[in-house]
Amino acid sequence: MIELKIEKMYDDVIMPEYMQLGDAGFDIHCYLHDESGEPVKSIKIWPNSSAKIHTGIKTSFPHGYSLELVPRGSMGIKKNLMLMNTIGIVDSQFDQEILLFVYNYGNEPVEILHQERLVQGMIKKCEEVKIVQVDKIDKTSRGDGFGSSGRV
């Protein structure tokens, strides 16, 4: 088991947490604030618009791992929201606040509440690879790769 260190940038930041025994990811809460750092109760993301959402946390974990940020199921299903980059990858040497860039693809404004859980984090092992240029890649039986293994 590796250690994920969390720095809370504000006293009332809620620490990431596993909500159920056996969960693959731990929930990360947003931290909504104004320019001076004072919390705000909520923000709205308008249709076809995006917002930068703070988490109020910085992380530290060992080299050879990454932190993946993925949307909670309710973010897309109930709120019509998605992470703008669909999945966030945080490298082990990144030492700044974790930010979420969220896009509203729905037809209605969506309210985000202070300390709401929008994403979950998962620590993943990252294998380093040696990148090798070759003249040609060996042919496989997959054909063009799009539906080549059949429909059913």
Buried (B, 14 or more C-beta within 10 A) or exposed (E): EEEBEBEBBEEEBBEBEEEEEEEEBBBBBBBBBEEEEEBEEEBEBEEEEBBEBBBBBBBEBEEEBBBBBBBBEEBBEEBBBBBEEEEBEBEBEBEEBBEBEBBBBBEEEBEBBBBBBBBBBBBEEEEEEEEEEEEEEEEEEEEEEEEEEEEE
